[in-house]
Amino acid sequence: MALETIKIAFIGHVDHGKSTLIGRVLLDTGSVPKEKMAEIAKISRELGKEAELAYLADQLKEEREHDMTIDTTQIFFRTRKRNFVIIDNPGHVELLKNMMTGAAQADAALLLLDVNEGVMEQTTRHAYIARMLGIQQVIVVLNKMDLVEFAEGRFDSVAGDLAVFLGKIGLKPLCIIPVSAREGDNISKRSRSMKWYKGPVLLELLESLRATTVPEDRLARLSVQDVYERGGERILVGRVESGSFRRGGEVLVLPPERKAVIRSIKVFGEHDRKLAGAGECVGLVLDNDAGLGRGAVLCGPGAEPPLAKSFEANLLWLAEKPLDMRSEYLLRCATQEGRCSVGSIKARIDSSTMAVIEEDARSLGANETARVTVNCEKPFLVEASGAADEFGRFVMESAGCVCGVGLVTEIGR
């Protein structure tokens, strides 16, 4: 039986030890060939440093020389129970877009803090982004416990501060665990220096994670990514975001709003399917597909789909150029796209503290978040966060660059 593969985003403030922790995980799971360790020792000597576990993760020369992760990288390891892909994300505020790109692919997140420094700006900002991306499984790791002499009191203090913030954004971690990545405490074996900690060690927690799945009982949704023509048939290709589609079943196609029947379901390497479920990438052949292309949405029978030209959202602004309410932006939600503008900024919020900076604001600066009203030039199928994640998230672009990311909170008409 094939092992399940879990993608984990390692996130947190710069210099809190993500790369060292990844190196320790690789070492403790036997994922480091002897020749690689020899290479790391050689590089460390050339840089005048002790052998650094962080160099196992920071493969780029620039990263090794400046002791920072500058891009998202994917690192593979396995245990007896799971296959894992670590998505290593940069901690610098200037590299926030890189971090979001990596974290968006994850089934789970590991939020890392330096227990000596405590909760920092990027700690809370990364936690907020994980919440916006809909990541449900979050493990919090308080690292560098050796620097505070493994003190339970310091752990409790920092864990308590973080818990207050996480409560504000509605994020409940699976566990908060004290570790020393450099020394190996509570990574694969229980620490002798922290006998006061009674919870699981890190690798036990990682093995308890599950790959992201979408409940089958949700209303069926498929966003069309492309159209292939083969053997005289037009095949609408996309990912089933929720629910399921059945051959011979009726679907509602948007836009324009029309009904159609599924003539066949095609999956690469298989004969025609009877059923396509959530998470599967499939091709559908309809009896009425004239004019359909990328951006169309297929909906299963059930409640009327929530088409909207206006909706409320939590928006995180990423661009250096402030958001201008007089400007138009390209809105992307699933494969749908169209022009939009921000009609109101109800509250401008510091994304690192969640403190309200200004109510009824007129602009939004880099790395600030806000409660906004988004007005679209055409109707979009959007759903409030938690209903169908892919249709509850969106990005705003200008000149081909991502300016902001958002989470739909309430739908207008």
C-alpha positions in Angstrom: 0.0 0.0 0.0 1.4 3.4 -1.0 2.3 5.8 1.7 0.3 9.0 1.9 2.3 12.1 1.0 1.9 15.2 3.2 3.1 18.7 2.1 4.1 20.9 5.1 5.0 24.6 4.8 7.7 25.7 7.3 6.9 29.3 8.2 7.9 31.9 10.7 10.2 34.9 11.4 13.6 35.2 9.9 16.5 33.6 11.9 14.2 31.6 14.1 15.8 28.4 12.9 13.6 26.9 10.1 16.6 25.7 8.1 18.3 24.2 11.1 15.1 22.4 12.1 14.7 21.0 8.5 18.3 19.8 8.6 17.7 18.1 11.9 14.5 16.4 10.6 16.4 15.2 7.6 19.3 13.9 9.8 17.0 12.1 12.3 15.0 10.4 9.5 18.1 9.1 7.8 17.4 11.3 4.7 21.0 12.6 4.4 23.5 10.6 2.4 27.0 10.5 3.8 28.4 12.3 0.8 26.0 15.2 1.5 27.2 15.5 5.1 30.8 15.5 3.9 29.9 18.3 1.4 28.2 20.3 4.2 31.3 19.9 6.5 33.6 21.1 3.6 31.4 24.2 2.9 31.2 25.1 6.6 35.0 24.9 6.9 35.4 27.2 3.8 33.0 29.7 5.4 34.9 29.5 8.7 31.9 28.0 10.6 31.0 24.8 12.4 29.1 22.2 10.4 25.6 23.8 10.0 22.5 21.6 9.8 20.8 24.6 8.1 23.0 24.1 5.0 21.1 20.9 4.3 18.1 23.1 3.5 19.8 26.3 2.2 21.2 24.9 -1.0 21.9 28.2 -2.7 25.4 29.7 -2.3 23.9 33.1 -1.6 21.8 31.7 1.2 24.8 30.0 2.8 26.8 33.2 2.8 24.1 35.4 4.2 22.4 32.9 6.5 18.9 33.3 5.1 16.4 31.5 3.0 15.7 33.6 -0.1 13.2 31.3 -2.0 10.8 28.5 -1.5 12.3 25.1 -1.9 10.8 21.6 -1.7 12.6 19.0 0.3 11.6 15.3 0.5 11.9 12.8 3.4 10.0 9.9 4.6 9.2 7.9 7.8 7.7 4.5 8.2 4.2 5.9 8.1 4.3 8.8 5.6 6.1 10.5 2.7 6.7 14.2 3.3 7.4 17.3 1.2 8.7 20.2 3.2 8.0 23.6 1.6 10.7 25.8 3.1 9.5 29.4 3.0 11.6 32.6 3.5 11.0 34.6 6.7 12.0 38.1 5.5 9.2 40.6 5.0 10.6 41.5 1.6 10.0 37.9 0.5 6.4 37.6 1.6 5.1 36.8 -1.9 7.6 33.9 -2.1 6.3 32.6 1.2 2.6 32.8 0.1 3.4 30.9 -3.1 4.9 28.1 -1.1 2.4 28.0 1.7 -0.6 27.9 -0.8 0.5 24.3 -1.8 0.6 22.9 1.7 -1.6 20.4 3.5 -0.3 21.7 6.9 1.9 24.4 8.3 4.7 24.3 10.9 5.0 27.7 12.5 8.4 28.2 14.1 9.4 30.7 16.9 12.7 31.4 18.6 11.6 31.0 22.3 14.4 33.5 23.3 13.0 36.3 21.0 9.3 35.4 21.4 6.5 36.4 19.1 7.8 38.7 16.3 6.3 40.6 13.4 6.6 37.9 10.8 5.5 35.2 13.2 2.0 36.7 13.4 1.9 37.8 9.8 2.8 34.2 8.6 0.2 32.8 10.9 -2.4 35.2 9.5 -1.5 34.2 5.9 -1.8 30.5 6.8 -5.3 31.2 8.1 -6.2 33.2 4.9 -5.0 30.3 2.8 -7.3 27.9 4.7 -4.6 25.7 6.2 -6.4 23.8 9.0 -3.5 21.7 10.4 -0.9 23.9 12.1 1.8 22.8 14.5 3.6 25.5 16.5 7.3 24.8 17.4 9.1 26.9 20.0 12.8 26.5 19.0 16.1 27.2 20.7 15.0 26.0 24.1 18.7 25.4 24.9 19.3 29.2 24.8 16.8 29.6 27.7 18.2 26.6 29.7 15.1 24.6 28.7 13.0 26.7 31.1 9.3 25.7 31.3 8.4 29.2 32.5 9.8 30.8 29.3 8.0 28.3 27.1 4.7 28.9 28.9 5.1 32.7 28.5 5.8 32.7 24.8 3.2 30.0 24.1 0.6 32.1 26.0 1.4 35.2 24.0 1.1 33.4 20.7 -2.2 31.7 21.8 -3.8 35.1 22.4 -3.0 36.2 18.8 -4.0 32.9 17.2 -7.3 33.1 19.0 -8.0 36.5 17.5 -7.6 35.1 14.0 -9.5 31.8 14.7 -6.4 29.5 14.3 -6.2 26.6 16.7 -2.8 24.7 16.6 -2.7 21.0 16.9 0.1 21.3 19.4 2.7 23.7 20.7 6.0 21.9 21.2 9.3 23.0 22.8 12.4 21.9 20.8 16.1 22.5 20.3 16.7 21.8 16.6 20.5 22.2 17.0 20.6 19.7 19.9 17.9 17.4 18.7 15.6 17.7 21.7 11.9 16.6 21.1 12.5 16.1 17.4 12.6 12.3 17.1 13.3 11.5 20.8 11.9 12.9 24.0 14.2 15.5 25.6 15.9 14.6 28.9 16.2 18.3 29.6 12.5 19.0 29.3 10.8 16.3 31.3 8.1 18.7 32.2 6.8 18.5 28.6 4.3 15.6 28.3 3.2 16.0 24.7 4.3 14.2 21.5 7.7 14.8 19.8 7.8 16.5 16.5 8.0 13.5 14.2 5.1 11.9 16.0 3.0 15.0 15.3 4.1 15.1 11.6 3.0 11.4 11.2 -0.4 12.3 12.6 -1.1 14.8 9.7 -3.5 14.0 6.9 -3.5 15.1 3.2 -6.1 17.8 2.5 -9.4 16.3 1.4 -12.6 18.0 0.3 -15.9 16.5 1.8 -17.9 14.7 -0.8 -21.2 16.1 0.5 -20.5 19.7 -0.6 -22.2 21.0 -3.6 -20.4 20.0 -6.8 -18.1 22.6 -8.3 -15.6 22.4 -11.2 -13.7 25.4 -12.6 -12.7 24.9 -16.3 -9.0 25.3 -16.9 -8.8 24.5 -20.6 -10.7 22.9 -23.5 -9.3 20.1 -25.6 -10.7 19.0 -28.9 -10.2 15.3 -29.7 -12.0 13.0 -32.0 -14.7 15.6 -32.7 -15.4 16.1 -29.0 -14.8 19.2 -26.9 -13.4 18.1 -23.5 -13.7 20.6 -20.7 -10.7 20.0 -18.4 -10.5 21.1 -14.8 -10.3 20.1 -11.1 -13.4 19.0 -9.1 -13.1 21.5 -6.3 -16.0 20.0 -4.2 -18.7 17.4 -4.4 -18.9 14.9 -7.3 -20.1 14.7 -10.9 -21.8 11.7 -12.5 -22.1 10.6 -16.1 -25.6 11.4 -17.3 -26.1 13.9 -14.6 -27.3 17.5 -15.1 -25.1 20.5 -14.4 -25.5 24.2 -14.4 -22.9 26.1 -16.4 -21.8 29.6 -15.6 -21.5 32.0 -17.4 -23.8 32.3 -19.2 -26.3 30.4 -17.0 -27.5 27.3 -18.8 -28.1 23.6 -18.2 -26.3 20.7 -19.7 -25.9 17.0 -19.3 -22.6 15.2 -18.8 -22.2 12.8 -21.8 -18.9 11.3 -20.5 -16.1 11.7 -17.9 -12.5 11.2 -19.0 -9.5 10.6 -16.9 -6.0 10.1 -18.4 -5.1 6.5 -18.8 -8.6 5.2 -18.0 -11.8 4.3 -19.8 -14.8 6.6 -19.4 -15.6 7.1 -15.8 -19.1 7.0 -14.2 -18.1 9.3 -11.4 -15.6 12.1 -10.6 -14.9 13.1 -7.0 -13.5 16.1 -5.2 -9.8 16.7 -5.8 -9.7 14.8 -9.1 -8.5 16.4 -12.4 -10.9 15.3 -15.1 -12.3 16.1 -18.5 -16.1 16.4 -19.0 -17.9 16.2 -22.3 -21.3 18.0 -22.3 -24.2 17.9 -24.6 -24.3 21.7 -24.6 -20.9 23.4 -24.5 -21.1 26.1 -27.2 -18.8 29.0 -26.3 -17.5 27.5 -23.1 -13.8 28.0 -22.2 -11.4 28.7 -19.4 -13.1 30.5 -16.5 -16.5 28.7 -16.9 -17.8 27.0 -13.7 -19.8 23.8 -13.7 -22.2 23.3 -10.7 -24.0 20.2 -9.7 -27.7 20.2 -8.8 -28.7 21.9 -5.5 -29.0 25.4 -4.1 -28.7 28.3 -6.5 -25.0 29.1 -7.0 -23.9 32.4 -5.3 -23.1 34.7 -8.3 -22.1 38.1 -7.1 -20.8 41.4 -8.5 -20.0 42.6 -5.0 -18.6 40.9 -1.9 -17.0 41.6 1.5 -13.5 40.2 2.1 -10.4 40.3 4.2 -7.7 41.5 2.0 -3.9 41.4 2.5 -2.1 44.0 0.4 1.4 42.9 -0.8 2.4 45.6 -3.4 4.8 48.4 -2.5 2.4 50.8 -4.4 -0.6 51.4 -2.1 -4.0 50.2 -3.0 -5.9 53.0 -4.9 -9.7 52.9 -4.7 -9.8 54.8 -8.0 -7.8 52.1 -9.8 -9.0 48.8 -11.4 -7.3 45.5 -10.8 -7.6 42.1 -12.3 -9.4 39.7 -10.0 -8.7 35.9 -10.2 -10.9 33.4 -8.3 -10.3 29.7 -9.3 -10.0 30.1 -13.1 -12.4 33.0 -13.3 -11.0 36.4 -14.0 -12.3 40.0 -14.6 -11.8 43.6 -13.7 -12.6 44.8 -10.2 -12.1 47.8 -7.8 -12.3 48.3 -4.1 -15.5 50.1 -3.2 -14.7 50.7 0.5 -12.0 50.0 3.1 -14.0 49.5 6.3 -11.0 49.0 8.5 -7.2 49.1 7.9 -5.4 46.6 10.1 -1.8 45.9 11.0 -1.4 42.3 9.9 1.3 41.6 12.5 -0.7 42.7 15.5 -4.3 42.7 14.1 -4.7 46.2 15.6 -7.1 48.5 13.7 -5.0 51.4 12.3 -7.8 53.3 10.7 -11.5 53.0 10.0 -13.2 54.0 6.7 -9.7 54.3 5.1 -8.9 55.5 1.6 -5.8 53.4 0.9 -3.9 50.3 2.0 -0.1 50.0 2.3 2.2 47.0 1.8 1.7 44.1 4.3 -1.4 45.7 5.7 -4.7 43.9 5.8 -8.2 45.3 5.7 -11.9 44.5 5.7 -13.0 45.7 2.2 -15.9 45.7 -0.3 -14.9 44.4 -3.7 -16.9 45.5 -6.8 -16.6 43.4 -10.0 -17.4 44.3 -13.6 -19.1 41.0 -14.1 -20.7 38.3 -11.8 -18.3 35.9 -10.2 -19.1 32.6 -8.5 -17.7 33.2 -5.0 -18.5 31.6 -1.7 -17.8 32.7 1.9 -14.7 31.2 3.4 -15.2 27.6 4.4 -18.0 26.8 2.0 -15.7 25.9 -0.9 -12.2 27.0 -0.4 -11.1 27.5 -4.0 -14.1 29.9 -4.5 -13.5 31.6 -1.2 -10.0 32.8 -2.0 -8.9 35.3 -4.6 -5.9 37.4 -5.8 -5.8 40.9 -7.2 -3.2 41.7 -9.9 -1.9 44.8 -11.6 0.5 44.8 -14.6 0.9 41.0 -14.3 2.0 41.2 -10.6 0.1 40.0 -7.6 -0.9 43.0 -5.5 -3.1 41.4 -2.9 -4.8 38.2 -1.7 -8.1 37.9 -0.1 -10.7 35.7 1.7 -14.4 36.1 0.9 -16.4 36.7 4.1 -19.9 37.8 2.8 -21.6 37.8 -0.5 -23.6 40.6 -2.0 -25.4 40.6 -5.3 
